[in-house]
Amino acid sequence: MGRIIVANRHGHQVVDWDVTDTEEARAGIAEAERILREARQAGCAISKKVDGVHVLDESPFDPAAEEYQIIAPIAGG
């Protein structure tokens, strides 16, 4: 089971997916992949948990990853 943590001004959202070979799991993986793709297009940084530590990640979505975090760009004035 993998997950994406999406932090935003309202707190955070968690999106989970399973890697079993079912229609529901494939839909969850497609949704997670879409969320990461759109986050990157919006200028967000993506980190992936590797060996228990989050590292910045620019590689394609990996459904076997344990966890991703989406880091929104800082906006201010």
PDB file with one MODEL, atoms N, CA, C and O in Angstrom:
MODEL        1
ATOM      1  N   MET A   1       0.854  -1.173   0.000  1.00  0.00           N
ATOM      2  CA  MET A   1       0.000   0.000   0.000  1.00  0.00           C
ATOM      3  C   MET A   1       0.896   1.229   0.000  1.00  0.00           C
ATOM      4  O   MET A   1       1.786   1.357   0.840  1.00  0.00           O
ATOM      5  N   GLY A   2       0.661   2.117  -0.928  1.00  0.00           N
ATOM      6  CA  GLY A   2       1.397   3.373  -0.993  1.00  0.00           C
ATOM      7  C   GLY A   2       0.482   4.529  -0.672  1.00  0.00           C
ATOM      8  O   GLY A   2      -0.737   4.377  -0.599  1.00  0.00           O
ATOM      9  N   ARG A   3       1.091   5.701  -0.477  1.00  0.00           N
ATOM     10  CA  ARG A   3       0.265   6.880  -0.210  1.00  0.00           C
ATOM     11  C   ARG A   3       0.984   8.145  -0.634  1.00  0.00           C
ATOM     12  O   ARG A   3       2.211   8.203  -0.719  1.00  0.00           O
ATOM     13  N   ILE A   4       0.175   9.147  -0.894  1.00  0.00           N
ATOM     14  CA  ILE A   4       0.657  10.497  -1.181  1.00  0.00           C
ATOM     15  C   ILE A   4       0.093  11.394  -0.093  1.00  0.00           C
ATOM     16  O   ILE A   4      -1.095  11.330   0.226  1.00  0.00           O
ATOM     17  N   ILE A   5       0.945  12.224   0.470  1.00  0.00           N
ATOM     18  CA  ILE A   5       0.503  13.225   1.426  1.00  0.00           C
ATOM     19  C   ILE A   5       0.559  14.566   0.709  1.00  0.00           C
ATOM     20  O   ILE A   5       1.623  14.999   0.267  1.00  0.00           O
ATOM     21  N   VAL A   6      -0.584  15.215   0.599  1.00  0.00           N
ATOM     22  CA  VAL A   6      -0.695  16.498  -0.077  1.00  0.00           C
ATOM     23  C   VAL A   6      -0.920  17.556   0.999  1.00  0.00           C
ATOM     24  O   VAL A   6      -2.001  17.637   1.582  1.00  0.00           O
ATOM     25  N   ALA A   7       0.099  18.359   1.256  1.00  0.00           N
ATOM     26  CA  ALA A   7      -0.025  19.437   2.245  1.00  0.00           C
ATOM     27  C   ALA A   7      -0.542  20.683   1.537  1.00  0.00           C
ATOM     28  O   ALA A   7      -0.092  21.028   0.444  1.00  0.00           O
ATOM     29  N   ASN A   8      -1.489  21.343   2.177  1.00  0.00           N
ATOM     30  CA  ASN A   8      -1.988  22.598   1.621  1.00  0.00           C
ATOM     31  C   ASN A   8      -2.458  23.504   2.756  1.00  0.00           C
ATOM     32  O   ASN A   8      -2.324  23.152   3.928  1.00  0.00           O
ATOM     33  N   ARG A   9      -2.997  24.644   2.420  1.00  0.00           N
ATOM     34  CA  ARG A   9      -3.371  25.620   3.457  1.00  0.00           C
ATOM     35  C   ARG A   9      -4.530  25.145   4.330  1.00  0.00           C
ATOM     36  O   ARG A   9      -4.817  25.759   5.357  1.00  0.00           O
ATOM     37  N   HIS A  10      -5.184  24.086   3.945  1.00  0.00           N
ATOM     38  CA  HIS A  10      -6.307  23.562   4.721  1.00  0.00           C
ATOM     39  C   HIS A  10      -5.903  22.369   5.580  1.00  0.00           C
ATOM     40  O   HIS A  10      -6.764  21.726   6.180  1.00  0.00           O
ATOM     41  N   GLY A  11      -4.617  22.065   5.648  1.00  0.00           N
ATOM     42  CA  GLY A  11      -4.143  20.903   6.386  1.00  0.00           C
ATOM     43  C   GLY A  11      -3.450  19.961   5.428  1.00  0.00           C
ATOM     44  O   GLY A  11      -2.497  20.353   4.755  1.00  0.00           O
ATOM     45  N   HIS A  12      -3.911  18.730   5.356  1.00  0.00           N
ATOM     46  CA  HIS A  12      -3.343  17.806   4.394  1.00  0.00           C
ATOM     47  C   HIS A  12      -4.374  16.768   3.976  1.00  0.00           C
ATOM     48  O   HIS A  12      -5.343  16.488   4.683  1.00  0.00           O
ATOM     49  N   GLN A  13      -4.127  16.222   2.820  1.00  0.00           N
ATOM     50  CA  GLN A  13      -4.987  15.190   2.235  1.00  0.00           C
ATOM     51  C   GLN A  13      -4.103  13.960   2.032  1.00  0.00           C
ATOM     52  O   GLN A  13      -2.939  14.096   1.654  1.00  0.00           O
ATOM     53  N   VAL A  14      -4.626  12.791   2.272  1.00  0.00           N
ATOM     54  CA  VAL A  14      -3.883  11.551   2.052  1.00  0.00           C
ATOM     55  C   VAL A  14      -4.594  10.745   0.971  1.00  0.00           C
ATOM     56  O   VAL A  14      -5.799  10.504   1.051  1.00  0.00           O
ATOM     57  N   VAL A  15      -3.840  10.334  -0.033  1.00  0.00           N
ATOM     58  CA  VAL A  15      -4.356   9.503  -1.118  1.00  0.00           C
ATOM     59  C   VAL A  15      -3.613   8.171  -1.047  1.00  0.00           C
ATOM     60  O   VAL A  15      -2.385   8.142  -1.123  1.00  0.00           O
ATOM     61  N   ASP A  16      -4.346   7.076  -0.904  1.00  0.00           N
ATOM     62  CA  ASP A  16      -3.752   5.739  -0.805  1.00  0.00           C
ATOM     63  C   ASP A  16      -4.014   4.953  -2.081  1.00  0.00           C
ATOM     64  O   ASP A  16      -4.995   5.196  -2.785  1.00  0.00           O
ATOM     65  N   TRP A  17      -3.124   4.008  -2.369  1.00  0.00           N
ATOM     66  CA  TRP A  17      -3.350   3.072  -3.463  1.00  0.00           C
ATOM     67  C   TRP A  17      -2.784   1.711  -3.064  1.00  0.00           C
ATOM     68  O   TRP A  17      -1.912   1.610  -2.202  1.00  0.00           O
ATOM     69  N   ASP A  18      -3.287   0.698  -3.694  1.00  0.00           N
ATOM     70  CA  ASP A  18      -2.853  -0.666  -3.450  1.00  0.00           C
ATOM     71  C   ASP A  18      -2.219  -1.187  -4.735  1.00  0.00           C
ATOM     72  O   ASP A  18      -2.584  -0.747  -5.825  1.00  0.00           O
ATOM     73  N   VAL A  19      -1.290  -2.105  -4.622  1.00  0.00           N
ATOM     74  CA  VAL A  19      -0.602  -2.613  -5.811  1.00  0.00           C
ATOM     75  C   VAL A  19      -1.109  -3.988  -6.247  1.00  0.00           C
ATOM     76  O   VAL A  19      -0.497  -4.633  -7.099  1.00  0.00           O
ATOM     77  N   THR A  20      -2.219  -4.436  -5.671  1.00  0.00           N
ATOM     78  CA  THR A  20      -2.790  -5.708  -6.117  1.00  0.00           C
ATOM     79  C   THR A  20      -3.314  -5.557  -7.544  1.00  0.00           C
ATOM     80  O   THR A  20      -3.538  -4.439  -8.006  1.00  0.00           O
ATOM     81  N   ASP A  21      -3.504  -6.651  -8.230  1.00  0.00           N
ATOM     82  CA  ASP A  21      -3.947  -6.604  -9.619  1.00  0.00           C
ATOM     83  C   ASP A  21      -5.465  -6.699  -9.685  1.00  0.00           C
ATOM     84  O   ASP A  21      -6.033  -7.720 -10.072  1.00  0.00           O
ATOM     85  N   THR A  22      -6.103  -5.595  -9.294  1.00  0.00           N
ATOM     86  CA  THR A  22      -7.561  -5.505  -9.395  1.00  0.00           C
ATOM     87  C   THR A  22      -7.905  -4.203 -10.115  1.00  0.00           C
ATOM     88  O   THR A  22      -7.079  -3.296 -10.218  1.00  0.00           O
ATOM     89  N   GLU A  23      -9.115  -4.132 -10.599  1.00  0.00           N
ATOM     90  CA  GLU A  23      -9.567  -2.915 -11.282  1.00  0.00           C
ATOM     91  C   GLU A  23      -9.509  -1.720 -10.333  1.00  0.00           C
ATOM     92  O   GLU A  23      -9.089  -0.632 -10.728  1.00  0.00           O
ATOM     93  N   GLU A  24      -9.924  -1.914  -9.100  1.00  0.00           N
ATOM     94  CA  GLU A  24      -9.904  -0.830  -8.104  1.00  0.00           C
ATOM     95  C   GLU A  24      -8.478  -0.357  -7.829  1.00  0.00           C
ATOM     96  O   GLU A  24      -8.231   0.844  -7.723  1.00  0.00           O
ATOM     97  N   ALA A  25      -7.541  -1.298  -7.713  1.00  0.00           N
ATOM     98  CA  ALA A  25      -6.141  -0.937  -7.466  1.00  0.00           C
ATOM     99  C   ALA A  25      -5.569  -0.181  -8.660  1.00  0.00           C
ATOM    100  O   ALA A  25      -4.867   0.814  -8.479  1.00  0.00           O
ATOM    101  N   ARG A  26      -5.857  -0.634  -9.872  1.00  0.00           N
ATOM    102  CA  ARG A  26      -5.366   0.060 -11.068  1.00  0.00           C
ATOM    103  C   ARG A  26      -5.922   1.476 -11.142  1.00  0.00           C
ATOM    104  O   ARG A  26      -5.213   2.398 -11.546  1.00  0.00           O
ATOM    105  N   ALA A  27      -7.176   1.658 -10.759  1.00  0.00           N
ATOM    106  CA  ALA A  27      -7.767   2.996 -10.744  1.00  0.00           C
ATOM    107  C   ALA A  27      -7.096   3.882  -9.698  1.00  0.00           C
ATOM    108  O   ALA A  27      -6.866   5.067  -9.942  1.00  0.00           O
ATOM    109  N   GLY A  28      -6.785   3.316  -8.545  1.00  0.00           N
ATOM    110  CA  GLY A  28      -6.094   4.072  -7.492  1.00  0.00           C
ATOM    111  C   GLY A  28      -4.706   4.493  -7.925  1.00  0.00           C
ATOM    112  O   GLY A  28      -4.279   5.612  -7.640  1.00  0.00           O
ATOM    113  N   ILE A  29      -3.997   3.611  -8.609  1.00  0.00           N
ATOM    114  CA  ILE A  29      -2.657   3.934  -9.112  1.00  0.00           C
ATOM    115  C   ILE A  29      -2.742   5.032 -10.169  1.00  0.00           C
ATOM    116  O   ILE A  29      -1.928   5.955 -10.169  1.00  0.00           O
ATOM    117  N   ALA A  30      -3.714   4.939 -11.064  1.00  0.00           N
ATOM    118  CA  ALA A  30      -3.888   5.965 -12.095  1.00  0.00           C
ATOM    119  C   ALA A  30      -4.197   7.322 -11.462  1.00  0.00           C
ATOM    120  O   ALA A  30      -3.699   8.350 -11.921  1.00  0.00           O
ATOM    121  N   GLU A  31      -5.009   7.326 -10.419  1.00  0.00           N
ATOM    122  CA  GLU A  31      -5.347   8.578  -9.719  1.00  0.00           C
ATOM    123  C   GLU A  31      -4.107   9.162  -9.043  1.00  0.00           C
ATOM    124  O   GLU A  31      -3.872  10.367  -9.126  1.00  0.00           O
ATOM    125  N   ALA A  32      -3.316   8.327  -8.380  1.00  0.00           N
ATOM    126  CA  ALA A  32      -2.097   8.799  -7.720  1.00  0.00           C
ATOM    127  C   ALA A  32      -1.115   9.363  -8.746  1.00  0.00           C
ATOM    128  O   ALA A  32      -0.495  10.401  -8.515  1.00  0.00           O
ATOM    129  N   GLU A  33      -0.978   8.676  -9.875  1.00  0.00           N
ATOM    130  CA  GLU A  33      -0.087   9.147 -10.935  1.00  0.00           C
ATOM    131  C   GLU A  33      -0.552  10.498 -11.476  1.00  0.00           C
ATOM    132  O   GLU A  33       0.264  11.384 -11.728  1.00  0.00           O
ATOM    133  N   ARG A  34      -1.862  10.652 -11.655  1.00  0.00           N
ATOM    134  CA  ARG A  34      -2.415  11.930 -12.135  1.00  0.00           C
ATOM    135  C   ARG A  34      -2.144  13.046 -11.134  1.00  0.00           C
ATOM    136  O   ARG A  34      -1.766  14.148 -11.529  1.00  0.00           O
ATOM    137  N   ILE A  35      -2.331  12.780  -9.853  1.00  0.00           N
ATOM    138  CA  ILE A  35      -2.120  13.792  -8.820  1.00  0.00           C
ATOM    139  C   ILE A  35      -0.662  14.267  -8.833  1.00  0.00           C
ATOM    140  O   ILE A  35      -0.405  15.468  -8.761  1.00  0.00           O
ATOM    141  N   LEU A  36       0.288  13.337  -8.924  1.00  0.00           N
ATOM    142  CA  LEU A  36       1.698  13.731  -8.956  1.00  0.00           C
ATOM    143  C   LEU A  36       2.028  14.510 -10.222  1.00  0.00           C
ATOM    144  O   LEU A  36       2.748  15.507 -10.162  1.00  0.00           O
ATOM    145  N   ARG A  37       1.512  14.072 -11.364  1.00  0.00           N
ATOM    146  CA  ARG A  37       1.770  14.763 -12.628  1.00  0.00           C
ATOM    147  C   ARG A  37       1.252  16.200 -12.575  1.00  0.00           C
ATOM    148  O   ARG A  37       1.956  17.130 -12.968  1.00  0.00           O
ATOM    149  N   GLU A  38       0.027  16.381 -12.093  1.00  0.00           N
ATOM    150  CA  GLU A  38      -0.554  17.724 -12.009  1.00  0.00           C
ATOM    151  C   GLU A  38       0.180  18.586 -10.992  1.00  0.00           C
ATOM    152  O   GLU A  38       0.327  19.791 -11.197  1.00  0.00           O
ATOM    153  N   ALA A  39       0.638  17.991  -9.907  1.00  0.00           N
ATOM    154  CA  ALA A  39       1.391  18.750  -8.902  1.00  0.00           C
ATOM    155  C   ALA A  39       2.703  19.254  -9.499  1.00  0.00           C
ATOM    156  O   ALA A  39       3.086  20.404  -9.282  1.00  0.00           O
ATOM    157  N   ARG A  40       3.385  18.401 -10.244  1.00  0.00           N
ATOM    158  CA  ARG A  40       4.638  18.822 -10.884  1.00  0.00           C
ATOM    159  C   ARG A  40       4.375  19.940 -11.890  1.00  0.00           C
ATOM    160  O   ARG A  40       5.142  20.900 -11.967  1.00  0.00           O
ATOM    161  N   GLN A  41       3.299  19.818 -12.658  1.00  0.00           N
ATOM    162  CA  GLN A  41       2.963  20.846 -13.642  1.00  0.00           C
ATOM    163  C   GLN A  41       2.632  22.175 -12.967  1.00  0.00           C
ATOM    164  O   GLN A  41       2.826  23.238 -13.556  1.00  0.00           O
ATOM    165  N   ALA A  42       2.135  22.114 -11.740  1.00  0.00           N
ATOM    166  CA  ALA A  42       1.788  23.324 -10.990  1.00  0.00           C
ATOM    167  C   ALA A  42       2.987  23.912 -10.243  1.00  0.00           C
ATOM    168  O   ALA A  42       2.851  24.910  -9.535  1.00  0.00           O
ATOM    169  N   GLY A  43       4.159  23.294 -10.403  1.00  0.00           N
ATOM    170  CA  GLY A  43       5.362  23.837  -9.782  1.00  0.00           C
ATOM    171  C   GLY A  43       5.669  23.293  -8.399  1.00  0.00           C
ATOM    172  O   GLY A  43       6.544  23.816  -7.709  1.00  0.00           O
ATOM    173  N   CYS A  44       4.969  22.259  -7.988  1.00  0.00           N
ATOM    174  CA  CYS A  44       5.221  21.661  -6.677  1.00  0.00           C
ATOM    175  C   CYS A  44       6.451  20.762  -6.748  1.00  0.00           C
ATOM    176  O   CYS A  44       6.767  20.196  -7.794  1.00  0.00           O
ATOM    177  N   ALA A  45       7.133  20.644  -5.622  1.00  0.00           N
ATOM    178  CA  ALA A  45       8.215  19.679  -5.496  1.00  0.00           C
ATOM    179  C   ALA A  45       7.608  18.372  -4.991  1.00  0.00           C
ATOM    180  O   ALA A  45       6.596  18.376  -4.289  1.00  0.00           O
ATOM    181  N   ILE A  46       8.231  17.265  -5.351  1.00  0.00           N
ATOM    182  CA  ILE A  46       7.763  15.950  -4.931  1.00  0.00           C
ATOM    183  C   ILE A  46       8.899  15.267  -4.181  1.00  0.00           C
ATOM    184  O   ILE A  46      10.038  15.232  -4.646  1.00  0.00           O
ATOM    185  N   SER A  47       8.569  14.727  -3.018  1.00  0.00           N
ATOM    186  CA  SER A  47       9.564  13.911  -2.321  1.00  0.00           C
ATOM    187  C   SER A  47       9.024  12.489  -2.233  1.00  0.00           C
ATOM    188  O   SER A  47       7.817  12.259  -2.164  1.00  0.00           O
ATOM    189  N   LYS A  48       9.964  11.542  -2.238  1.00  0.00           N
ATOM    190  CA  LYS A  48       9.621  10.127  -2.157  1.00  0.00           C
ATOM    191  C   LYS A  48      10.395   9.534  -0.988  1.00  0.00           C
ATOM    192  O   LYS A  48      11.567   9.852  -0.786  1.00  0.00           O
ATOM    193  N   LYS A  49       9.743   8.677  -0.226  1.00  0.00           N
ATOM    194  CA  LYS A  49      10.395   8.025   0.900  1.00  0.00           C
ATOM    195  C   LYS A  49      11.273   6.887   0.383  1.00  0.00           C
ATOM    196  O   LYS A  49      10.784   5.945  -0.241  1.00  0.00           O
ATOM    197  N   VAL A  50      12.568   6.986   0.650  1.00  0.00           N
ATOM    198  CA  VAL A  50      13.543   5.988   0.232  1.00  0.00           C
ATOM    199  C   VAL A  50      14.351   5.586   1.461  1.00  0.00           C
ATOM    200  O   VAL A  50      15.004   6.427   2.078  1.00  0.00           O
ATOM    201  N   ASP A  51      14.310   4.322   1.815  1.00  0.00           N
ATOM    202  CA  ASP A  51      15.025   3.826   3.005  1.00  0.00           C
ATOM    203  C   ASP A  51      14.677   4.625   4.250  1.00  0.00           C
ATOM    204  O   ASP A  51      15.552   4.916   5.066  1.00  0.00           O
ATOM    205  N   GLY A  52      13.404   4.984   4.404  1.00  0.00           N
ATOM    206  CA  GLY A  52      12.932   5.674   5.596  1.00  0.00           C
ATOM    207  C   GLY A  52      13.146   7.171   5.608  1.00  0.00           C
ATOM    208  O   GLY A  52      12.810   7.831   6.592  1.00  0.00           O
ATOM    209  N   VAL A  53      13.702   7.730   4.531  1.00  0.00           N
ATOM    210  CA  VAL A  53      14.004   9.158   4.464  1.00  0.00           C
ATOM    211  C   VAL A  53      13.373   9.740   3.200  1.00  0.00           C
ATOM    212  O   VAL A  53      13.415   9.122   2.137  1.00  0.00           O
ATOM    213  N   HIS A  54      12.789  10.930   3.322  1.00  0.00           N
ATOM    214  CA  HIS A  54      12.224  11.589   2.142  1.00  0.00           C
ATOM    215  C   HIS A  54      13.323  12.312   1.377  1.00  0.00           C
ATOM    216  O   HIS A  54      14.116  13.058   1.952  1.00  0.00           O
ATOM    217  N   VAL A  55      13.353  12.077   0.067  1.00  0.00           N
ATOM    218  CA  VAL A  55      14.309  12.743  -0.815  1.00  0.00           C
ATOM    219  C   VAL A  55      13.529  13.357  -1.979  1.00  0.00           C
ATOM    220  O   VAL A  55      12.514  12.811  -2.411  1.00  0.00           O
ATOM    221  N   LEU A  56      14.010  14.493  -2.479  1.00  0.00           N
ATOM    222  CA  LEU A  56      13.353  15.101  -3.632  1.00  0.00           C
ATOM    223  C   LEU A  56      13.418  14.138  -4.801  1.00  0.00           C
ATOM    224  O   LEU A  56      14.430  13.473  -5.018  1.00  0.00           O
ATOM    225  N   ASP A  57      12.338  14.071  -5.546  1.00  0.00           N
ATOM    226  CA  ASP A  57      12.214  13.060  -6.591  1.00  0.00           C
ATOM    227  C   ASP A  57      11.653  13.675  -7.853  1.00  0.00           C
ATOM    228  O   ASP A  57      10.629  14.357  -7.815  1.00  0.00           O
ATOM    229  N   GLU A  58      12.319  13.436  -8.972  1.00  0.00           N
ATOM    230  CA  GLU A  58      11.832  13.908 -10.268  1.00  0.00           C
ATOM    231  C   GLU A  58      11.564  12.748 -11.223  1.00  0.00           C
ATOM    232  O   GLU A  58      11.260  12.963 -12.396  1.00  0.00           O
ATOM    233  N   SER A  59      11.675  11.529 -10.722  1.00  0.00           N
ATOM    234  CA  SER A  59      11.482  10.355 -11.578  1.00  0.00           C
ATOM    235  C   SER A  59       9.994  10.091 -11.791  1.00  0.00           C
ATOM    236  O   SER A  59       9.153  10.631 -11.072  1.00  0.00           O
ATOM    237  N   PRO A  60       9.675   9.265 -12.776  1.00  0.00           N
ATOM    238  CA  PRO A  60       8.267   8.923 -13.003  1.00  0.00           C
ATOM    239  C   PRO A  60       7.653   8.250 -11.777  1.00  0.00           C
ATOM    240  O   PRO A  60       8.366   7.693 -10.942  1.00  0.00           O
ATOM    241  N   PHE A  61       6.358   8.306 -11.680  1.00  0.00           N
ATOM    242  CA  PHE A  61       5.627   7.705 -10.563  1.00  0.00           C
ATOM    243  C   PHE A  61       5.980   6.230 -10.425  1.00  0.00           C
ATOM    244  O   PHE A  61       6.039   5.503 -11.417  1.00  0.00           O
ATOM    245  N   ASP A  62       6.211   5.798  -9.204  1.00  0.00           N
ATOM    246  CA  ASP A  62       6.537   4.413  -8.905  1.00  0.00           C
ATOM    247  C   ASP A  62       5.457   3.852  -7.978  1.00  0.00           C
ATOM    248  O   ASP A  62       5.448   4.187  -6.794  1.00  0.00           O
ATOM    249  N   PRO A  63       4.551   3.012  -8.474  1.00  0.00           N
ATOM    250  CA  PRO A  63       3.480   2.501  -7.632  1.00  0.00           C
ATOM    251  C   PRO A  63       3.986   1.664  -6.460  1.00  0.00           C
ATOM    252  O   PRO A  63       3.252   1.451  -5.495  1.00  0.00           O
ATOM    253  N   ALA A  64       5.225   1.189  -6.529  1.00  0.00           N
ATOM    254  CA  ALA A  64       5.794   0.404  -5.426  1.00  0.00           C
ATOM    255  C   ALA A  64       6.358   1.290  -4.316  1.00  0.00           C
ATOM    256  O   ALA A  64       6.750   0.784  -3.265  1.00  0.00           O
ATOM    257  N   ALA A  65       6.403   2.602  -4.535  1.00  0.00           N
ATOM    258  CA  ALA A  65       6.923   3.513  -3.510  1.00  0.00           C
ATOM    259  C   ALA A  65       6.024   3.476  -2.280  1.00  0.00           C
ATOM    260  O   ALA A  65       4.804   3.354  -2.386  1.00  0.00           O
ATOM    261  N   GLU A  66       6.646   3.584  -1.125  1.00  0.00           N
ATOM    262  CA  GLU A  66       5.881   3.574   0.125  1.00  0.00           C
ATOM    263  C   GLU A  66       5.100   4.878   0.307  1.00  0.00           C
ATOM    264  O   GLU A  66       3.935   4.864   0.702  1.00  0.00           O
ATOM    265  N   GLU A  67       5.759   6.004   0.012  1.00  0.00           N
ATOM    266  CA  GLU A  67       5.106   7.284   0.295  1.00  0.00           C
ATOM    267  C   GLU A  67       5.715   8.391  -0.547  1.00  0.00           C
ATOM    268  O   GLU A  67       6.925   8.433  -0.772  1.00  0.00           O
ATOM    269  N   TYR A  68       4.853   9.284  -1.007  1.00  0.00           N
ATOM    270  CA  TYR A  68       5.247  10.525  -1.654  1.00  0.00           C
ATOM    271  C   TYR A  68       4.690  11.675  -0.823  1.00  0.00           C
ATOM    272  O   TYR A  68       3.687  11.529  -0.124  1.00  0.00           O
ATOM    273  N   GLN A  69       5.361  12.822  -0.914  1.00  0.00           N
ATOM    274  CA  GLN A  69       4.811  14.056  -0.361  1.00  0.00           C
ATOM    275  C   GLN A  69       4.862  15.109  -1.445  1.00  0.00           C
ATOM    276  O   GLN A  69       5.836  15.203  -2.192  1.00  0.00           O
ATOM    277  N   ILE A  70       3.801  15.903  -1.526  1.00  0.00           N
ATOM    278  CA  ILE A  70       3.747  17.012  -2.468  1.00  0.00           C
ATOM    279  C   ILE A  70       3.994  18.279  -1.675  1.00  0.00           C
ATOM    280  O   ILE A  70       3.319  18.555  -0.683  1.00  0.00           O
ATOM    281  N   ILE A  71       4.982  19.047  -2.135  1.00  0.00           N
ATOM    282  CA  ILE A  71       5.377  20.266  -1.431  1.00  0.00           C
ATOM    283  C   ILE A  71       5.046  21.454  -2.329  1.00  0.00           C
ATOM    284  O   ILE A  71       5.672  21.656  -3.369  1.00  0.00           O
ATOM    285  N   ALA A  72       4.066  22.226  -1.917  1.00  0.00           N
ATOM    286  CA  ALA A  72       3.627  23.370  -2.713  1.00  0.00           C
ATOM    287  C   ALA A  72       4.675  24.469  -2.684  1.00  0.00           C
ATOM    288  O   ALA A  72       5.370  24.640  -1.682  1.00  0.00           O
ATOM    289  N   PRO A  73       4.794  25.223  -3.786  1.00  0.00           N
ATOM    290  CA  PRO A  73       5.732  26.343  -3.783  1.00  0.00           C
ATOM    291  C   PRO A  73       5.278  27.401  -2.776  1.00  0.00           C
ATOM    292  O   PRO A  73       4.084  27.590  -2.543  1.00  0.00           O
ATOM    293  N   ILE A  74       6.238  28.069  -2.199  1.00  0.00           N
ATOM    294  CA  ILE A  74       5.921  29.121  -1.229  1.00  0.00           C
ATOM    295  C   ILE A  74       5.507  30.366  -2.001  1.00  0.00           C
ATOM    296  O   ILE A  74       6.199  30.811  -2.917  1.00  0.00           O
ATOM    297  N   ALA A  75       4.372  30.912  -1.611  1.00  0.00           N
ATOM    298  CA  ALA A  75       3.883  32.141  -2.239  1.00  0.00           C
ATOM    299  C   ALA A  75       3.776  33.211  -1.163  1.00  0.00           C
ATOM    300  O   ALA A  75       3.373  32.936  -0.032  1.00  0.00           O
ATOM    301  N   GLY A  76       4.125  34.380  -1.513  1.00  0.00           N
ATOM    302  CA  GLY A  76       4.029  35.462  -0.537  1.00  0.00           C
ATOM    303  C   GLY A  76       4.274  36.794  -1.197  1.00  0.00           C
ATOM    304  O   GLY A  76       4.422  36.893  -2.415  1.00  0.00           O
ATOM    305  N   GLY A  77       4.312  37.787  -0.393  1.00  0.00           N
ATOM    306  CA  GLY A  77       4.503  39.102  -0.972  1.00  0.00           C
ATOM    307  C   GLY A  77       5.228  40.012  -0.064  1.00  0.00           C
ATOM    308  O   GLY A  77       5.470  41.167  -0.412  1.00  0.00           O
TER     309      GLY A  77
ENDMDL
END
